[in-house]
Amino acid sequence: MTNTNNVQTKKGFTMIELIFVIVIIGILASVAIPRLAATRDDAKIATALSETGMILRETTAYYTANGHFSDTASDMSNAAEFNNTTAGVDTVATGGTFEYYTPKNGTGVESCVKFVINNVDGNVTIQDSTGTGNVCKGILGSNTYKNSLKGEHLVGGSNVQF
């Protein structure tokens, strides 16, 4: 006699298998997300260092071509102009000083690098500003900033000798 009971076999995942998969995905995410944030900050630091160097080169070129610095940073450089949400350089040199702004932790921007221009001697001095965010700390701590950008740059005036 044959057995007429139809036994259906169910295929699928058990609850314990699903829990293991979720735990593994959680572990991978906890490792990957901080790395992603660090990579994003590194990109912003590299961009800011590049723009700071570009501002210095364009400002000194402006002085060489015109014999003086302008009171408006946008006259001397094509760097992006900052607003309250994006990084860049301020446009007006107040008292011979204009600043480069970087993204702040969270939202907004903060002053990170200060450019002091001196029309008498034809010098540009790059100084630290008041920023404390991750991007600003990365800029100020980089070897490129410390060794190549920060400090006084002699452009013209009595400092140039032929």
C-alpha positions as CSV (number, residue, x, y, z in Angstrom):
1,M,0.0,0.0,0.0
2,T,1.2,3.5,-0.8
3,N,1.3,6.4,1.5
4,T,-1.1,9.0,0.2
5,N,-0.1,11.7,2.7
6,N,1.4,14.6,0.7
7,V,4.3,15.9,2.8
8,Q,5.4,19.2,1.5
9,T,9.0,20.2,2.1
10,K,9.5,23.9,2.8
11,K,12.7,25.5,1.7
12,G,13.9,28.8,3.2
13,F,16.1,30.4,5.8
14,T,15.7,29.7,9.5
15,M,15.5,32.6,11.9
16,I,19.0,32.0,13.2
17,E,20.5,32.2,9.7
18,L,18.8,35.5,9.1
19,I,20.1,36.9,12.4
20,F,23.6,35.9,11.5
21,V,23.4,37.7,8.2
22,I,22.1,40.8,9.8
23,V,24.9,40.7,12.4
24,I,27.5,40.3,9.7
25,I,26.0,43.3,7.7
26,G,26.1,45.4,10.9
27,I,29.7,44.6,11.5
28,L,30.7,45.5,8.0
29,A,28.7,48.7,8.1
30,S,30.4,49.7,11.4
31,V,33.8,49.4,9.8
32,A,32.9,51.0,6.4
33,I,31.0,54.1,7.5
34,P,33.9,55.7,9.5
35,R,36.3,55.0,6.7
36,L,33.9,56.7,4.3
37,A,33.7,59.8,6.5
38,A,37.5,60.0,6.8
39,T,37.8,59.7,3.0
40,R,35.4,62.5,2.5
41,D,37.3,64.8,4.9
42,D,40.6,63.9,3.2
43,A,39.1,65.0,-0.2
44,K,38.0,68.3,1.3
45,I,41.5,68.8,2.9
46,A,43.2,68.1,-0.5
47,T,40.8,70.5,-2.3
48,A,41.4,73.3,0.3
49,L,45.2,72.9,0.2
50,S,45.0,73.1,-3.6
51,E,42.8,76.2,-3.5
52,T,45.1,77.9,-0.8
53,G,48.1,77.3,-3.1
54,M,46.2,78.6,-6.1
55,I,45.1,81.8,-4.2
56,L,48.8,82.4,-3.2
57,R,50.0,82.0,-6.8
58,E,47.3,84.1,-8.3
59,T,47.7,86.9,-5.6
60,T,51.4,87.1,-6.2
61,A,50.9,87.1,-10.0
62,Y,48.4,90.0,-9.6
63,Y,51.0,91.9,-7.6
64,T,53.7,91.2,-10.2
65,A,51.4,92.4,-13.1
66,N,49.9,95.4,-11.3
67,G,52.6,96.5,-8.8
68,H,50.1,96.4,-5.9
69,F,47.5,94.1,-4.3
70,S,43.8,94.8,-4.7
71,D,41.4,95.3,-1.8
72,T,39.1,92.7,-3.3
73,A,40.3,89.1,-3.3
74,S,38.1,88.2,-6.2
75,D,40.1,90.7,-8.3
76,M,43.3,88.7,-7.5
77,S,42.1,85.1,-7.6
78,N,39.5,82.9,-9.3
79,A,39.0,80.8,-6.2
80,A,35.5,80.0,-5.2
81,E,33.8,82.6,-3.1
82,F,32.5,81.3,0.2
83,N,29.0,81.7,1.6
84,N,27.5,80.4,4.8
85,T,27.3,76.9,3.5
86,T,30.2,76.3,1.1
87,A,34.0,76.7,1.5
88,G,36.0,79.3,-0.3
89,V,37.7,82.7,0.0
90,D,36.0,85.9,1.2
91,T,36.0,88.6,-1.4
92,V,37.0,91.8,0.5
93,A,40.4,92.2,2.1
94,T,39.6,93.9,5.3
95,G,42.6,95.8,6.6
96,G,44.9,93.9,4.2
97,T,43.5,90.5,5.3
98,F,41.3,88.0,3.7
99,E,40.4,84.5,4.8
100,Y,39.8,81.1,3.4
101,Y,36.8,79.3,4.9
102,T,36.5,75.5,5.2
103,P,33.5,73.2,6.0
104,K,32.8,73.0,9.8
105,N,31.9,69.8,11.5
106,G,28.2,69.4,10.8
107,T,27.0,72.5,9.0
108,G,28.3,75.8,7.9
109,V,31.9,77.1,7.4
110,E,34.6,78.5,9.5
111,S,37.7,80.6,8.9
112,C,40.8,78.4,8.6
113,V,43.6,80.2,6.8
114,K,44.3,83.9,6.8
115,F,46.1,85.8,4.0
116,V,47.7,89.1,5.1
117,I,48.8,91.3,2.1
118,N,51.3,94.1,2.4
119,N,51.4,96.6,-0.4
120,V,54.4,98.4,1.0
121,D,56.8,95.5,0.9
122,G,54.8,93.3,-1.6
123,N,54.5,90.4,0.7
124,V,51.8,87.8,1.4
125,T,51.8,86.1,4.8
126,I,49.7,83.0,5.3
127,Q,48.6,82.4,8.9
128,D,46.4,80.0,10.9
129,S,43.0,81.3,11.7
130,T,40.4,80.3,14.3
131,G,38.9,77.1,12.7
132,T,38.7,74.0,14.8
133,G,36.8,71.6,12.5
134,N,38.2,68.3,11.1
135,V,38.9,69.8,7.7
136,C,40.7,72.9,9.1
137,K,42.7,70.7,11.6
138,G,43.7,68.5,8.6
139,I,44.9,71.5,6.6
140,L,46.8,73.1,9.5
141,G,48.4,69.8,10.4
142,S,49.5,68.9,6.8
143,N,53.1,69.0,5.8
144,T,52.1,70.9,2.6
145,Y,50.7,73.7,4.6
146,K,53.5,73.8,7.2
147,N,56.4,73.5,4.8
148,S,55.1,75.3,1.6
149,L,52.2,77.6,2.4
150,K,52.4,78.9,5.9
151,G,54.6,82.0,6.5
152,E,55.7,85.0,4.6
153,H,56.1,84.9,0.8
154,L,58.2,87.7,-0.7
155,V,56.7,88.9,-3.9
156,G,58.0,92.3,-4.8
157,G,59.1,95.7,-3.5
158,S,62.6,96.0,-2.1
159,N,62.8,92.2,-1.5
160,V,63.2,91.3,-5.2
161,Q,66.8,91.5,-6.4
162,F,68.1,91.0,-10.0
